[in-house]
């Protein structure tokens, strides 16, 4: 899918970022810039909220199996090595 930049200011910014980071293309510069911005946005979420999201995801997986044998599982994974 293509990204078309129709705003002259945004195009200029993309060119500046491309030059600043020595990206081979404007597309690559925009990709890197967007990744960095996303990382920064995620870091700005308070730790308590990030932990709560992880806990919710774990709870959504379902309850633990009380009969699960981790040692047997690990031994099986190493079988033959």
mmCIF file of the N, C-alpha and C atoms, coordinates in Angstrom:
data_MODEL
# 
_entry.id   MODEL 
# 
loop_
_atom_site.group_PDB 
_atom_site.id 
_atom_site.type_symbol 
_atom_site.label_atom_id 
_atom_site.label_alt_id 
_atom_site.label_comp_id 
_atom_site.label_asym_id 
_atom_site.label_entity_id 
_atom_site.label_seq_id 
_atom_site.pdbx_PDB_ins_code 
_atom_site.Cartn_x 
_atom_site.Cartn_y 
_atom_site.Cartn_z 
_atom_site.occupancy 
_atom_site.B_iso_or_equiv 
_atom_site.pdbx_formal_charge 
_atom_site.auth_seq_id 
_atom_site.auth_comp_id 
_atom_site.auth_asym_id 
_atom_site.auth_atom_id 
_atom_site.pdbx_PDB_model_num 
ATOM 1   N N  . UNK A 1 1  ? 0.846  -1.169  0.000  1.00 0.00 ? 1  UNK A N  1 
ATOM 2   C CA . UNK A 1 1  ? 0.000  0.000   0.000  1.00 0.00 ? 1  UNK A CA 1 
ATOM 3   C C  . UNK A 1 1  ? 0.896  1.238   0.000  1.00 0.00 ? 1  UNK A C  1 
ATOM 4   N N  . UNK A 1 2  ? 0.503  2.225   -0.736 1.00 0.00 ? 2  UNK A N  1 
ATOM 5   C CA . UNK A 1 2  ? 1.326  3.422   -0.886 1.00 0.00 ? 2  UNK A CA 1 
ATOM 6   C C  . UNK A 1 2  ? 0.924  4.506   0.090  1.00 0.00 ? 2  UNK A C  1 
ATOM 7   N N  . UNK A 1 3  ? 1.900  5.331   0.418  1.00 0.00 ? 3  UNK A N  1 
ATOM 8   C CA . UNK A 1 3  ? 1.666  6.505   1.247  1.00 0.00 ? 3  UNK A CA 1 
ATOM 9   C C  . UNK A 1 3  ? 1.980  7.714   0.382  1.00 0.00 ? 3  UNK A C  1 
ATOM 10  N N  . UNK A 1 4  ? 0.992  8.536   0.140  1.00 0.00 ? 4  UNK A N  1 
ATOM 11  C CA . UNK A 1 4  ? 1.192  9.729   -0.671 1.00 0.00 ? 4  UNK A CA 1 
ATOM 12  C C  . UNK A 1 4  ? 1.225  10.940  0.238  1.00 0.00 ? 4  UNK A C  1 
ATOM 13  N N  . UNK A 1 5  ? 2.287  11.708  0.135  1.00 0.00 ? 5  UNK A N  1 
ATOM 14  C CA . UNK A 1 5  ? 2.421  12.928  0.931  1.00 0.00 ? 5  UNK A CA 1 
ATOM 15  C C  . UNK A 1 5  ? 2.054  14.091  0.028  1.00 0.00 ? 5  UNK A C  1 
ATOM 16  N N  . UNK A 1 6  ? 0.965  14.738  0.360  1.00 0.00 ? 6  UNK A N  1 
ATOM 17  C CA . UNK A 1 6  ? 0.465  15.830  -0.472 1.00 0.00 ? 6  UNK A CA 1 
ATOM 18  C C  . UNK A 1 6  ? 0.729  17.190  0.156  1.00 0.00 ? 6  UNK A C  1 
ATOM 19  N N  . UNK A 1 7  ? 1.202  17.185  1.367  1.00 0.00 ? 7  UNK A N  1 
ATOM 20  C CA . UNK A 1 7  ? 1.473  18.428  2.082  1.00 0.00 ? 7  UNK A CA 1 
ATOM 21  C C  . UNK A 1 7  ? 2.953  18.780  1.909  1.00 0.00 ? 7  UNK A C  1 
ATOM 22  N N  . UNK A 1 8  ? 3.225  19.980  1.408  1.00 0.00 ? 8  UNK A N  1 
ATOM 23  C CA . UNK A 1 8  ? 4.608  20.385  1.145  1.00 0.00 ? 8  UNK A CA 1 
ATOM 24  C C  . UNK A 1 8  ? 5.455  20.415  2.418  1.00 0.00 ? 8  UNK A C  1 
ATOM 25  N N  . UNK A 1 9  ? 4.870  20.843  3.517  1.00 0.00 ? 9  UNK A N  1 
ATOM 26  C CA . UNK A 1 9  ? 5.622  20.897  4.778  1.00 0.00 ? 9  UNK A CA 1 
ATOM 27  C C  . UNK A 1 9  ? 5.993  19.491  5.254  1.00 0.00 ? 9  UNK A C  1 
ATOM 28  N N  . UNK A 1 10 ? 5.050  18.563  5.146  1.00 0.00 ? 10 UNK A N  1 
ATOM 29  C CA . UNK A 1 10 ? 5.309  17.183  5.556  1.00 0.00 ? 10 UNK A CA 1 
ATOM 30  C C  . UNK A 1 10 ? 6.363  16.557  4.639  1.00 0.00 ? 10 UNK A C  1 
ATOM 31  N N  . UNK A 1 11 ? 6.272  16.843  3.347  1.00 0.00 ? 11 UNK A N  1 
ATOM 32  C CA . UNK A 1 11 ? 7.270  16.341  2.406  1.00 0.00 ? 11 UNK A CA 1 
ATOM 33  C C  . UNK A 1 11 ? 8.653  16.891  2.751  1.00 0.00 ? 11 UNK A C  1 
ATOM 34  N N  . UNK A 1 12 ? 8.719  18.154  3.086  1.00 0.00 ? 12 UNK A N  1 
ATOM 35  C CA . UNK A 1 12 ? 9.989  18.766  3.471  1.00 0.00 ? 12 UNK A CA 1 
ATOM 36  C C  . UNK A 1 12 ? 10.542 18.131  4.748  1.00 0.00 ? 12 UNK A C  1 
ATOM 37  N N  . UNK A 1 13 ? 9.676  17.896  5.713  1.00 0.00 ? 13 UNK A N  1 
ATOM 38  C CA . UNK A 1 13 ? 10.102 17.236  6.954  1.00 0.00 ? 13 UNK A CA 1 
ATOM 39  C C  . UNK A 1 13 ? 10.620 15.829  6.675  1.00 0.00 ? 13 UNK A C  1 
ATOM 40  N N  . UNK A 1 14 ? 9.929  15.118  5.812  1.00 0.00 ? 14 UNK A N  1 
ATOM 41  C CA . UNK A 1 14 ? 10.363 13.759  5.471  1.00 0.00 ? 14 UNK A CA 1 
ATOM 42  C C  . UNK A 1 14 ? 11.740 13.788  4.818  1.00 0.00 ? 14 UNK A C  1 
ATOM 43  N N  . UNK A 1 15 ? 11.980 14.754  3.946  1.00 0.00 ? 15 UNK A N  1 
ATOM 44  C CA . UNK A 1 15 ? 13.292 14.880  3.303  1.00 0.00 ? 15 UNK A CA 1 
ATOM 45  C C  . UNK A 1 15 ? 14.366 15.215  4.336  1.00 0.00 ? 15 UNK A C  1 
ATOM 46  N N  . UNK A 1 16 ? 14.027 16.097  5.284  1.00 0.00 ? 16 UNK A N  1 
ATOM 47  C CA . UNK A 1 16 ? 14.989 16.464  6.320  1.00 0.00 ? 16 UNK A CA 1 
ATOM 48  C C  . UNK A 1 16 ? 15.346 15.266  7.197  1.00 0.00 ? 16 UNK A C  1 
ATOM 49  N N  . UNK A 1 17 ? 14.336 14.482  7.556  1.00 0.00 ? 17 UNK A N  1 
ATOM 50  C CA . UNK A 1 17 ? 14.576 13.282  8.365  1.00 0.00 ? 17 UNK A CA 1 
ATOM 51  C C  . UNK A 1 17 ? 15.419 12.297  7.560  1.00 0.00 ? 17 UNK A C  1 
ATOM 52  N N  . UNK A 1 18 ? 15.093 12.127  6.310  1.00 0.00 ? 18 UNK A N  1 
ATOM 53  C CA . UNK A 1 18 ? 15.861 11.216  5.454  1.00 0.00 ? 18 UNK A CA 1 
ATOM 54  C C  . UNK A 1 18 ? 17.331 11.596  5.453  1.00 0.00 ? 18 UNK A C  1 
ATOM 55  N N  . UNK A 1 19 ? 17.605 12.874  5.284  1.00 0.00 ? 19 UNK A N  1 
ATOM 56  C CA . UNK A 1 19 ? 18.996 13.331  5.261  1.00 0.00 ? 19 UNK A CA 1 
ATOM 57  C C  . UNK A 1 19 ? 19.646 13.181  6.635  1.00 0.00 ? 19 UNK A C  1 
ATOM 58  N N  . UNK A 1 20 ? 18.909 13.521  7.688  1.00 0.00 ? 20 UNK A N  1 
ATOM 59  C CA . UNK A 1 20 ? 19.464 13.498  9.040  1.00 0.00 ? 20 UNK A CA 1 
ATOM 60  C C  . UNK A 1 20 ? 19.860 12.093  9.480  1.00 0.00 ? 20 UNK A C  1 
ATOM 61  N N  . UNK A 1 21 ? 19.076 11.110  9.067  1.00 0.00 ? 21 UNK A N  1 
ATOM 62  C CA . UNK A 1 21 ? 19.365 9.739   9.503  1.00 0.00 ? 21 UNK A CA 1 
ATOM 63  C C  . UNK A 1 21 ? 20.000 8.898   8.403  1.00 0.00 ? 21 UNK A C  1 
ATOM 64  N N  . UNK A 1 22 ? 20.262 9.531   7.275  1.00 0.00 ? 22 UNK A N  1 
ATOM 65  C CA . UNK A 1 22 ? 20.876 8.860   6.124  1.00 0.00 ? 22 UNK A CA 1 
ATOM 66  C C  . UNK A 1 22 ? 20.056 7.659   5.659  1.00 0.00 ? 22 UNK A C  1 
ATOM 67  N N  . UNK A 1 23 ? 18.753 7.844   5.630  1.00 0.00 ? 23 UNK A N  1 
ATOM 68  C CA . UNK A 1 23 ? 17.867 6.783   5.140  1.00 0.00 ? 23 UNK A CA 1 
ATOM 69  C C  . UNK A 1 23 ? 17.955 6.731   3.620  1.00 0.00 ? 23 UNK A C  1 
ATOM 70  N N  . UNK A 1 24 ? 17.865 5.549   3.036  1.00 0.00 ? 24 UNK A N  1 
ATOM 71  C CA . UNK A 1 24 ? 17.991 5.437   1.579  1.00 0.00 ? 24 UNK A CA 1 
ATOM 72  C C  . UNK A 1 24 ? 16.824 6.069   0.815  1.00 0.00 ? 24 UNK A C  1 
ATOM 73  N N  . UNK A 1 25 ? 15.640 6.106   1.454  1.00 0.00 ? 25 UNK A N  1 
ATOM 74  C CA . UNK A 1 25 ? 14.464 6.677   0.795  1.00 0.00 ? 25 UNK A CA 1 
ATOM 75  C C  . UNK A 1 25 ? 13.649 7.465   1.810  1.00 0.00 ? 25 UNK A C  1 
ATOM 76  N N  . UNK A 1 26 ? 12.756 8.305   1.287  1.00 0.00 ? 26 UNK A N  1 
ATOM 77  C CA . UNK A 1 26 ? 11.845 9.027   2.186  1.00 0.00 ? 26 UNK A CA 1 
ATOM 78  C C  . UNK A 1 26 ? 10.907 8.043   2.877  1.00 0.00 ? 26 UNK A C  1 
ATOM 79  N N  . UNK A 1 27 ? 10.501 7.014   2.166  1.00 0.00 ? 27 UNK A N  1 
ATOM 80  C CA . UNK A 1 27 ? 9.621  6.012   2.754  1.00 0.00 ? 27 UNK A CA 1 
ATOM 81  C C  . UNK A 1 27 ? 10.270 5.365   3.969  1.00 0.00 ? 27 UNK A C  1 
ATOM 82  N N  . UNK A 1 28 ? 11.545 5.025   3.834  1.00 0.00 ? 28 UNK A N  1 
ATOM 83  C CA . UNK A 1 28 ? 12.264 4.423   4.957  1.00 0.00 ? 28 UNK A CA 1 
ATOM 84  C C  . UNK A 1 28 ? 12.395 5.420   6.101  1.00 0.00 ? 28 UNK A C  1 
ATOM 85  N N  . UNK A 1 29 ? 12.633 6.676   5.777  1.00 0.00 ? 29 UNK A N  1 
ATOM 86  C CA . UNK A 1 29 ? 12.744 7.715   6.804  1.00 0.00 ? 29 UNK A CA 1 
ATOM 87  C C  . UNK A 1 29 ? 11.425 7.866   7.559  1.00 0.00 ? 29 UNK A C  1 
ATOM 88  N N  . UNK A 1 30 ? 10.328 7.853   6.816  1.00 0.00 ? 30 UNK A N  1 
ATOM 89  C CA . UNK A 1 30 ? 9.006  7.972   7.451  1.00 0.00 ? 30 UNK A CA 1 
ATOM 90  C C  . UNK A 1 30 ? 8.732  6.747   8.315  1.00 0.00 ? 30 UNK A C  1 
ATOM 91  N N  . UNK A 1 31 ? 9.083  5.550   7.814  1.00 0.00 ? 31 UNK A N  1 
ATOM 92  C CA . UNK A 1 31 ? 8.877  4.325   8.590  1.00 0.00 ? 31 UNK A CA 1 
ATOM 93  C C  . UNK A 1 31 ? 9.637  4.394   9.913  1.00 0.00 ? 31 UNK A C  1 
ATOM 94  N N  . UNK A 1 32 ? 10.897 4.774   9.861  1.00 0.00 ? 32 UNK A N  1 
ATOM 95  C CA . UNK A 1 32 ? 11.721 4.855   11.068 1.00 0.00 ? 32 UNK A CA 1 
ATOM 96  C C  . UNK A 1 32 ? 11.169 5.910   12.022 1.00 0.00 ? 32 UNK A C  1 
ATOM 97  N N  . UNK A 1 33 ? 10.805 7.061   11.482 1.00 0.00 ? 33 UNK A N  1 
ATOM 98  C CA . UNK A 1 33 ? 10.261 8.140   12.320 1.00 0.00 ? 33 UNK A CA 1 
ATOM 99  C C  . UNK A 1 33 ? 8.961  7.701   12.995 1.00 0.00 ? 33 UNK A C  1 
ATOM 100 N N  . UNK A 1 34 ? 8.105  7.014   12.258 1.00 0.00 ? 34 UNK A N  1 
ATOM 101 C CA . UNK A 1 34 ? 6.841  6.547   12.835 1.00 0.00 ? 34 UNK A CA 1 
ATOM 102 C C  . UNK A 1 34 ? 7.079  5.486   13.902 1.00 0.00 ? 34 UNK A C  1 
ATOM 103 N N  . UNK A 1 35 ? 8.041  4.592   13.670 1.00 0.00 ? 35 UNK A N  1 
ATOM 104 C CA . UNK A 1 35 ? 8.376  3.587   14.680 1.00 0.00 ? 35 UNK A CA 1 
ATOM 105 C C  . UNK A 1 35 ? 8.876  4.244   15.958 1.00 0.00 ? 35 UNK A C  1 
ATOM 106 N N  . UNK A 1 36 ? 9.743  5.236   15.814 1.00 0.00 ? 36 UNK A N  1 
ATOM 107 C CA . UNK A 1 36 ? 10.258 5.942   16.991 1.00 0.00 ? 36 UNK A CA 1 
ATOM 108 C C  . UNK A 1 36 ? 9.138  6.661   17.731 1.00 0.00 ? 36 UNK A C  1 
ATOM 109 N N  . UNK A 1 37 ? 8.246  7.275   16.987 1.00 0.00 ? 37 UNK A N  1 
ATOM 110 C CA . UNK A 1 37 ? 7.134  7.993   17.626 1.00 0.00 ? 37 UNK A CA 1 
ATOM 111 C C  . UNK A 1 37 ? 6.215  7.020   18.354 1.00 0.00 ? 37 UNK A C  1 
ATOM 112 N N  . UNK A 1 38 ? 5.971  5.869   17.765 1.00 0.00 ? 38 UNK A N  1 
ATOM 113 C CA . UNK A 1 38 ? 5.146  4.856   18.414 1.00 0.00 ? 38 UNK A CA 1 
ATOM 114 C C  . UNK A 1 38 ? 5.802  4.347   19.683 1.00 0.00 ? 38 UNK A C  1 
ATOM 115 N N  . UNK A 1 39 ? 7.111  4.121   19.646 1.00 0.00 ? 39 UNK A N  1 
ATOM 116 C CA . UNK A 1 39 ? 7.845  3.701   20.840 1.00 0.00 ? 39 UNK A CA 1 
ATOM 117 C C  . UNK A 1 39 ? 7.740  4.755   21.936 1.00 0.00 ? 39 UNK A C  1 
ATOM 118 N N  . UNK A 1 40 ? 7.896  6.011   21.556 1.00 0.00 ? 40 UNK A N  1 
ATOM 119 C CA . UNK A 1 40 ? 7.790  7.098   22.533 1.00 0.00 ? 40 UNK A CA 1 
ATOM 120 C C  . UNK A 1 40 ? 6.387  7.169   23.141 1.00 0.00 ? 40 UNK A C  1 
ATOM 121 N N  . UNK A 1 41 ? 5.378  6.967   22.303 1.00 0.00 ? 41 UNK A N  1 
ATOM 122 C CA . UNK A 1 41 ? 3.999  6.999   22.804 1.00 0.00 ? 41 UNK A CA 1 
ATOM 123 C C  . UNK A 1 41 ? 3.765  5.857   23.782 1.00 0.00 ? 41 UNK A C  1 
ATOM 124 N N  . UNK A 1 42 ? 4.285  4.680   23.461 1.00 0.00 ? 42 UNK A N  1 
ATOM 125 C CA . UNK A 1 42 ? 4.111  3.534   24.358 1.00 0.00 ? 42 UNK A CA 1 
ATOM 126 C C  . UNK A 1 42 ? 4.844  3.742   25.670 1.00 0.00 ? 42 UNK A C  1 
ATOM 127 N N  . UNK A 1 43 ? 6.027  4.369   25.610 1.00 0.00 ? 43 UNK A N  1 
ATOM 128 C CA . UNK A 1 43 ? 6.783  4.629   26.832 1.00 0.00 ? 43 UNK A CA 1 
ATOM 129 C C  . UNK A 1 43 ? 6.085  5.644   27.727 1.00 0.00 ? 43 UNK A C  1 
ATOM 130 N N  . UNK A 1 44 ? 5.262  6.489   27.133 1.00 0.00 ? 44 UNK A N  1 
ATOM 131 C CA . UNK A 1 44 ? 4.593  7.519   27.921 1.00 0.00 ? 44 UNK A CA 1 
ATOM 132 C C  . UNK A 1 44 ? 3.408  6.958   28.714 1.00 0.00 ? 44 UNK A C  1 
ATOM 133 N N  . UNK A 1 45 ? 3.017  5.722   28.411 1.00 0.00 ? 45 UNK A N  1 
ATOM 134 C CA . UNK A 1 45 ? 1.934  5.087   29.168 1.00 0.00 ? 45 UNK A CA 1 
ATOM 135 C C  . UNK A 1 45 ? 2.507  4.687   30.528 1.00 0.00 ? 45 UNK A C  1 
ATOM 136 N N  . UNK A 1 46 ? 1.852  5.086   31.600 1.00 0.00 ? 46 UNK A N  1 
ATOM 137 C CA . UNK A 1 46 ? 2.369  4.759   32.936 1.00 0.00 ? 46 UNK A CA 1 
ATOM 138 C C  . UNK A 1 46 ? 2.558  3.250   33.119 1.00 0.00 ? 46 UNK A C  1 
ATOM 139 N N  . UNK A 1 47 ? 3.596  2.895   33.864 1.00 0.00 ? 47 UNK A N  1 
ATOM 140 C CA . UNK A 1 47 ? 3.925  1.497   34.110 1.00 0.00 ? 47 UNK A CA 1 
ATOM 141 C C  . UNK A 1 47 ? 2.733  0.736   34.664 1.00 0.00 ? 47 UNK A C  1 
ATOM 142 N N  . UNK A 1 48 ? 2.017  1.340   35.579 1.00 0.00 ? 48 UNK A N  1 
ATOM 143 C CA . UNK A 1 48 ? 0.856  0.678   36.181 1.00 0.00 ? 48 UNK A CA 1 
ATOM 144 C C  . UNK A 1 48 ? -0.162 0.254   35.122 1.00 0.00 ? 48 UNK A C  1 
ATOM 145 N N  . UNK A 1 49 ? -0.402 1.122   34.132 1.00 0.00 ? 49 UNK A N  1 
ATOM 146 C CA . UNK A 1 49 ? -1.354 0.793   33.066 1.00 0.00 ? 49 UNK A CA 1 
ATOM 147 C C  . UNK A 1 49 ? -0.805 -0.288  32.146 1.00 0.00 ? 49 UNK A C  1 
ATOM 148 N N  . UNK A 1 50 ? 0.511  -0.250  31.855 1.00 0.00 ? 50 UNK A N  1 
ATOM 149 C CA . UNK A 1 50 ? 1.104  -1.293  31.013 1.00 0.00 ? 50 UNK A CA 1 
ATOM 150 C C  . UNK A 1 50 ? 1.026  -2.650  31.699 1.00 0.00 ? 50 UNK A C  1 
ATOM 151 N N  . UNK A 1 51 ? 1.289  -2.674  33.006 1.00 0.00 ? 51 UNK A N  1 
ATOM 152 C CA . UNK A 1 51 ? 1.205  -3.930  33.759 1.00 0.00 ? 51 UNK A CA 1 
ATOM 153 C C  . UNK A 1 51 ? -0.227 -4.438  33.788 1.00 0.00 ? 51 UNK A C  1 
ATOM 154 N N  . UNK A 1 52 ? -1.171 -3.527  33.985 1.00 0.00 ? 52 UNK A N  1 
ATOM 155 C CA . UNK A 1 52 ? -2.583 -3.931  34.013 1.00 0.00 ? 52 UNK A CA 1 
ATOM 156 C C  . UNK A 1 52 ? -2.977 -4.572  32.687 1.00 0.00 ? 52 UNK A C  1 
ATOM 157 N N  . UNK A 1 53 ? -2.520 -4.019  31.560 1.00 0.00 ? 53 UNK A N  1 
ATOM 158 C CA . UNK A 1 53 ? -2.833 -4.579  30.247 1.00 0.00 ? 53 UNK A CA 1 
ATOM 159 C C  . UNK A 1 53 ? -2.250 -5.983  30.112 1.00 0.00 ? 53 UNK A C  1 
ATOM 160 N N  . UNK A 1 54 ? -1.019 -6.178  30.566 1.00 0.00 ? 54 UNK A N  1 
ATOM 161 C CA . UNK A 1 54 ? -0.391 -7.505  30.515 1.00 0.00 ? 54 UNK A CA 1 
ATOM 162 C C  . UNK A 1 54 ? -1.181 -8.483  31.374 1.00 0.00 ? 54 UNK A C  1 
ATOM 163 N N  . UNK A 1 55 ? -1.583 -8.048  32.571 1.00 0.00 ? 55 UNK A N  1 
ATOM 164 C CA . UNK A 1 55 ? -2.353 -8.924  33.452 1.00 0.00 ? 55 UNK A CA 1 
ATOM 165 C C  . UNK A 1 55 ? -3.687 -9.302  32.822 1.00 0.00 ? 55 UNK A C  1 
ATOM 166 N N  . UNK A 1 56 ? -4.337 -8.362  32.164 1.00 0.00 ? 56 UNK A N  1 
ATOM 167 C CA . UNK A 1 56 ? -5.609 -8.654  31.488 1.00 0.00 ? 56 UNK A CA 1 
ATOM 168 C C  . UNK A 1 56 ? -5.401 -9.674  30.370 1.00 0.00 ? 56 UNK A C  1 
ATOM 169 N N  . UNK A 1 57 ? -4.312 -9.511  29.616 1.00 0.00 ? 57 UNK A N  1 
ATOM 170 C CA . UNK A 1 57 ? -4.019 -10.457 28.531 1.00 0.00 ? 57 UNK A CA 1 
ATOM 171 C C  . UNK A 1 57 ? -3.775 -11.858 29.076 1.00 0.00 ? 57 UNK A C  1 
ATOM 172 N N  . UNK A 1 58 ? -3.054 -11.952 30.191 1.00 0.00 ? 58 UNK A N  1 
ATOM 173 C CA . UNK A 1 58 ? -2.780 -13.250 30.803 1.00 0.00 ? 58 UNK A CA 1 
ATOM 174 C C  . UNK A 1 58 ? -4.078 -13.881 31.312 1.00 0.00 ? 58 UNK A C  1 
ATOM 175 N N  . UNK A 1 59 ? -4.926 -13.078 31.963 1.00 0.00 ? 59 UNK A N  1 
ATOM 176 C CA . UNK A 1 59 ? -6.215 -13.601 32.446 1.00 0.00 ? 59 UNK A CA 1 
ATOM 177 C C  . UNK A 1 59 ? -7.081 -14.100 31.296 1.00 0.00 ? 59 UNK A C  1 
ATOM 178 N N  . UNK A 1 60 ? -6.992 -13.428 30.151 1.00 0.00 ? 60 UNK A N  1 
ATOM 179 C CA . UNK A 1 60 ? -7.801 -13.822 28.990 1.00 0.00 ? 60 UNK A CA 1 
ATOM 180 C C  . UNK A 1 60 ? -7.378 -15.177 28.438 1.00 0.00 ? 60 UNK A C  1 
ATOM 181 N N  . UNK A 1 61 ? -6.162 -15.611 28.754 1.00 0.00 ? 61 UNK A N  1 
ATOM 182 C CA . UNK A 1 61 ? -5.683 -16.919 28.295 1.00 0.00 ? 61 UNK A CA 1 
ATOM 183 C C  . UNK A 1 61 ? -6.389 -18.062 29.007 1.00 0.00 ? 61 UNK A C  1 
ATOM 184 N N  . UNK A 1 62 ? -6.960 -17.795 30.150 1.00 0.00 ? 62 UNK A N  1 
ATOM 185 C CA . UNK A 1 62 ? -7.651 -18.829 30.898 1.00 0.00 ? 62 UNK A CA 1 
ATOM 186 C C  . UNK A 1 62 ? -6.880 -19.227 32.141 1.00 0.00 ? 62 UNK A C  1 
ATOM 187 N N  . UNK A 1 63 ? -7.492 -20.056 32.937 1.00 0.00 ? 63 UNK A N  1 
ATOM 188 C CA . UNK A 1 63 ? -6.855 -20.458 34.200 1.00 0.00 ? 63 UNK A CA 1 
ATOM 189 C C  . UNK A 1 63 ? -5.666 -21.391 33.977 1.00 0.00 ? 63 UNK A C  1 
ATOM 190 N N  . UNK A 1 64 ? -4.786 -21.411 34.972 1.00 0.00 ? 64 UNK A N  1 
ATOM 191 C CA . UNK A 1 64 ? -3.651 -22.328 34.943 1.00 0.00 ? 64 UNK A CA 1 
ATOM 192 C C  . UNK A 1 64 ? -4.159 -23.762 35.054 1.00 0.00 ? 64 UNK A C  1 
ATOM 193 N N  . UNK A 1 65 ? -3.419 -24.684 34.458 1.00 0.00 ? 65 UNK A N  1 
ATOM 194 C CA . UNK A 1 65 ? -3.735 -26.105 34.570 1.00 0.00 ? 65 UNK A CA 1 
ATOM 195 C C  . UNK A 1 65 ? -2.987 -26.644 35.787 1.00 0.00 ? 65 UNK A C  1 
ATOM 196 N N  . UNK A 1 66 ? -3.686 -26.995 36.858 1.00 0.00 ? 66 UNK A N  1 
ATOM 197 C CA . UNK A 1 66 ? -2.997 -27.461 38.060 1.00 0.00 ? 66 UNK A CA 1 
ATOM 198 C C  . UNK A 1 66 ? -2.266 -28.787 37.847 1.00 0.00 ? 66 UNK A C  1 
ATOM 199 N N  . UNK A 1 67 ? -2.597 -29.504 36.785 1.00 0.00 ? 67 UNK A N  1 
ATOM 200 C CA . UNK A 1 67 ? -1.959 -30.793 36.519 1.00 0.00 ? 67 UNK A CA 1 
ATOM 201 C C  . UNK A 1 67 ? -0.799 -30.692 35.525 1.00 0.00 ? 67 UNK A C  1 
ATOM 202 N N  . UNK A 1 68 ? -0.485 -29.477 35.103 1.00 0.00 ? 68 UNK A N  1 
ATOM 203 C CA . UNK A 1 68 ? 0.596  -29.293 34.132 1.00 0.00 ? 68 UNK A CA 1 
ATOM 204 C C  . UNK A 1 68 ? 1.933  -29.576 34.797 1.00 0.00 ? 68 UNK A C  1 
ATOM 205 N N  . UNK A 1 69 ? 2.748  -30.408 34.162 1.00 0.00 ? 69 UNK A N  1 
ATOM 206 C CA . UNK A 1 69 ? 4.057  -30.790 34.690 1.00 0.00 ? 69 UNK A CA 1 
ATOM 207 C C  . UNK A 1 69 ? 5.134  -30.096 33.860 1.00 0.00 ? 69 UNK A C  1 
ATOM 208 N N  . UNK A 1 70 ? 5.668  -29.000 34.383 1.00 0.00 ? 70 UNK A N  1 
ATOM 209 C CA . UNK A 1 70 ? 6.658  -28.220 33.644 1.00 0.00 ? 70 UNK A CA 1 
ATOM 210 C C  . UNK A 1 70 ? 7.918  -29.042 33.352 1.00 0.00 ? 70 UNK A C  1 
ATOM 211 N N  . UNK A 1 71 ? 8.350  -29.854 34.316 1.00 0.00 ? 71 UNK A N  1 
ATOM 212 C CA . UNK A 1 71 ? 9.558  -30.657 34.107 1.00 0.00 ? 71 UNK A CA 1 
ATOM 213 C C  . UNK A 1 71 ? 9.364  -31.628 32.948 1.00 0.00 ? 71 UNK A C  1 
ATOM 214 N N  . UNK A 1 72 ? 8.239  -32.315 32.920 1.00 0.00 ? 72 UNK A N  1 
ATOM 215 C CA . UNK A 1 72 ? 7.970  -33.255 31.827 1.00 0.00 ? 72 UNK A CA 1 
ATOM 216 C C  . UNK A 1 72 ? 7.898  -32.511 30.493 1.00 0.00 ? 72 UNK A C  1 
ATOM 217 N N  . UNK A 1 73 ? 7.301  -31.347 30.491 1.00 0.00 ? 73 UNK A N  1 
ATOM 218 C CA . UNK A 1 73 ? 7.202  -30.551 29.291 1.00 0.00 ? 73 UNK A CA 1 
ATOM 219 C C  . UNK A 1 73 ? 8.585  -30.156 28.773 1.00 0.00 ? 73 UNK A C  1 
ATOM 220 N N  . UNK A 1 74 ? 9.443  -29.682 29.681 1.00 0.00 ? 74 UNK A N  1 
ATOM 221 C CA . UNK A 1 74 ? 10.795 -29.284 29.309 1.00 0.00 ? 74 UNK A CA 1 
ATOM 222 C C  . UNK A 1 74 ? 11.627 -30.493 28.861 1.00 0.00 ? 74 UNK A C  1 
ATOM 223 N N  . UNK A 1 75 ? 11.496 -31.612 29.576 1.00 0.00 ? 75 UNK A N  1 
ATOM 224 C CA . UNK A 1 75 ? 12.222 -32.826 29.203 1.00 0.00 ? 75 UNK A CA 1 
ATOM 225 C C  . UNK A 1 75 ? 11.837 -33.265 27.783 1.00 0.00 ? 75 UNK A C  1 
ATOM 226 N N  . UNK A 1 76 ? 10.554 -33.175 27.487 1.00 0.00 ? 76 UNK A N  1 
ATOM 227 C CA . UNK A 1 76 ? 10.076 -33.564 26.158 1.00 0.00 ? 76 UNK A CA 1 
ATOM 228 C C  . UNK A 1 76 ? 10.670 -32.652 25.077 1.00 0.00 ? 76 UNK A C  1 
ATOM 229 N N  . UNK A 1 77 ? 10.796 -31.379 25.393 1.00 0.00 ? 77 UNK A N  1 
ATOM 230 C CA . UNK A 1 77 ? 11.354 -30.432 24.437 1.00 0.00 ? 77 UNK A CA 1 
ATOM 231 C C  . UNK A 1 77 ? 12.815 -30.682 24.157 1.00 0.00 ? 77 UNK A C  1 
ATOM 232 N N  . UNK A 1 78 ? 13.525 -31.230 25.139 1.00 0.00 ? 78 UNK A N  1 
ATOM 233 C CA . UNK A 1 78 ? 14.950 -31.500 24.985 1.00 0.00 ? 78 UNK A CA 1 
ATOM 234 C C  . UNK A 1 78 ? 15.220 -32.926 24.521 1.00 0.00 ? 78 UNK A C  1 
ATOM 235 N N  . UNK A 1 79 ? 14.199 -33.704 24.312 1.00 0.00 ? 79 UNK A N  1 
ATOM 236 C CA . UNK A 1 79 ? 14.346 -35.093 23.913 1.00 0.00 ? 79 UNK A CA 1 
ATOM 237 C C  . UNK A 1 79 ? 15.184 -35.203 22.643 1.00 0.00 ? 79 UNK A C  1 
ATOM 238 N N  . UNK A 1 80 ? 16.192 -36.029 22.694 1.00 0.00 ? 80 UNK A N  1 
ATOM 239 C CA . UNK A 1 80 ? 17.008 -36.282 21.518 1.00 0.00 ? 80 UNK A CA 1 
ATOM 240 C C  . UNK A 1 80 ? 18.158 -35.311 21.333 1.00 0.00 ? 80 UNK A C  1 
ATOM 241 N N  . UNK A 1 81 ? 18.323 -34.384 22.229 1.00 0.00 ? 81 UNK A N  1 
ATOM 242 C CA . UNK A 1 81 ? 19.454 -33.443 22.082 1.00 0.00 ? 81 UNK A CA 1 
ATOM 243 C C  . UNK A 1 81 ? 20.608 -33.835 22.956 1.00 0.00 ? 81 UNK A C  1 
# 
